[in-house]
Amino acid sequence: MTNTTTHSQRENGTNGGQQVGYLRVSTVDQNTGRQLEEVTLDRRFEDKASAKDTKRPSLEECLAYLRSGDTLHVHSIDRLARNLSDLQKIVDDLTSRGVTVQFHKERLTFTGQDSSMQKLMFQMMGAFAEFERALIRERQREGIAIAKAKGKYKGRKKALTKEQVEEIKARKNRGEPMAKLAREYGVSRTTLYASL
């Protein structure tokens, strides 16, 4: 991570606008290597998390870090947000603060003084991304239904075996706290309650 400017320098305005990158992959075993490789960045923020909402540690840090005159570089629209509402909110907030937002894959740049055509393109790209994800989910559901009909679908592997569930029931009846049992068996309390 490159960070040549301190927060105090930025607060005092002693540095010009920075080139800031936000990179995201969905899982820990994926890498961000191909995102923004052609852009020289002053600071990078990376999340390895789903974009189901905007509550991602590095995204929140990135949004708080950006100042007027900065440019936020994002590989593609779906790296920043998974739905049009979140996308619009983030971009509107940043551009109203004087931050330029640039999506490289879509070749779109937003400055807060965008033309109506650019806004329309932005909304269409976000809507297409949402539609594409909906199609993927639909194909997954259809695939599961076909596999079930053929007797090939096993479903997700159960988090706890029958024996473990019986052990947990017995220990719970003896008064052991559910939080402790969940930690010991490596599952969430929600999973534990559902299994019981």
N, C-alpha and C positions, 0 to 999 in steps of 0.2 A: 504494500500500500504506500503510495507516494503522498506525503503531506509536508509541503515546504513552508506553509504559512500557518502561523499560530492563530488561535481564536482572538487573542487580544489585538493582533495586527489587523484582523478582519473587522473587529468592532470599531477600531480607530480609523478604519478606511485608509490605511497606509499601503494597501495593495490594490491593484486593479482587479477586474472581474476574473474569476477562476473558471477553469474547465473541469467540471465535476462529472464523474461517471457513476451511474447506478446500474449494477449488474445483478441478475438473479437467475438461479436455476431451481428446479422443483425439488430435487433430492440431493442428499449429501454426497452421493457417489458421482454426480454429474459435475462438470467443471465449466467455468465461465470463460475459458481460454479464447474462444472464437468471438466473444462479444467485445465490440469497441477496440479490437486490436489495432485498427488504423488511426485511432485518436490519441493524441498526447494529452494526458490528464494530469491535473495538479493534485487531485484527490479522487479516490475510488471508494465506493461503498458496495459491499456484496452481501446478498442474502442467499441462503440455501433453504428455501421454503416455498410452499405453495402460495399462490397469489390470490387465495380465496377472499382475502380482505386486505386492508392497508396496514394491519397491525403486524409489521415486520420490523425487527430491531434496527437493521441497517437502513431501511427506508425511512423510518422515523428520524434516525440520526441525520440522514442525508437531507431531509426536508428542513430540519432545524438548522443545519449548517449553511444552507444556501443563502446568499445575500444578493441584493440588487447589483446587476452588472454581471453576475455569474451566468454560465451556461450549463444546463444539466443535459448530459448526453445519455441516451438510452438506446440499446440495440434495436428494440422493436416495441410497439405499443403493448403487447401482451406481457412483456417483462415488467412493466410498471404496474399494470392493473388488469384484472380479469373481467371487469364489467364496465360498461360505458359510464355509469354514474360515478364510480370511484375515479376513473380516468379523467373525466371532465372536472371533477372537484380538485384533483391534484394540480392539473395544468392551469386551471383558472386561478387557484391560490398562488401558484408560483409566478405566473405572468403578471398578476396584480401587484406582486412584490418586486417586479422589475427583473425577474429571472427568465432567461430564454430557455425553452425546452426543445430539444432536437431529437427526433426519432430517426435513426439512420436507415433502417431497413425500408421504412415507408417514405423516406426522404421528405419528412415534414418538419418544419420549424415553426414554433409558436413564440411570439414576443409580447402578446397582449394588445398589439395593434394589428391583429390579423384581419385579412379580408374575409368577407362572408363566404367566399368560395373555399378558403382554407379551412374555416370552421366547419363547413359542410363536409369537406373531405375527411377531417378529423372524426366527425361523428359517424360517417360512413365506414371508415376503417375500423373504429371501435365496434360498431354494430356487426361488421363482417367477422371480426375476431370472436365476438360473443356467439354468433351464429355457427361458426366453425366448431367451437367447443361443444355447443349443443348437439351438433351432428355427430361428433366423436362419441359423446355420452350415449346417444341413441344407438349408434352402431355397436357400442360395447354391450348395451342392454339386449340388443337383438342377438348378438353373438352368444351371450350367456343363455338366452332363451333357447336357441338352437342346440347348444351343448347340453342343456338340461333335458331337452326332448330326446336327445340321442343317448342320454345317460352318461355323458362324459364330464359333466360339470361337477366338480367336487366342492366348490365354494371355498371361502376363506378357511384356512386351518384354524381350528379352535385354539384360543389362547391357553386354555387349561384342559387337562385330561379329566375324565370322570373321577379317577382316583384322587386327583388334586382337589377337585370340587368337594368330594366327601371329606377329605382331610380338613379343608378350610371350614366346612360346616361344623365339624366337630370342634375345631379350635375357636370358632366364633361363639359356639354355645358355651364354651368354657370361659368366655369373657375377653378373648384377645381382641384388640382394636383392629378395625377393618383397614385403617391406614397402614398399620404395621404389616398385616397380612398381604396387602397389595404390594408393598415394597419388597417383601420377601419373595413373592411369586413373580415379581417383575411385570405386573399389570396395573392398569389404572383402577381406582376405586369403582368407576362406572362399569368397567369390564367385570370386576369382581361381583358387584351387585347383580349384574345381568346374568352372570353364570350361576348365581345362587337362586 
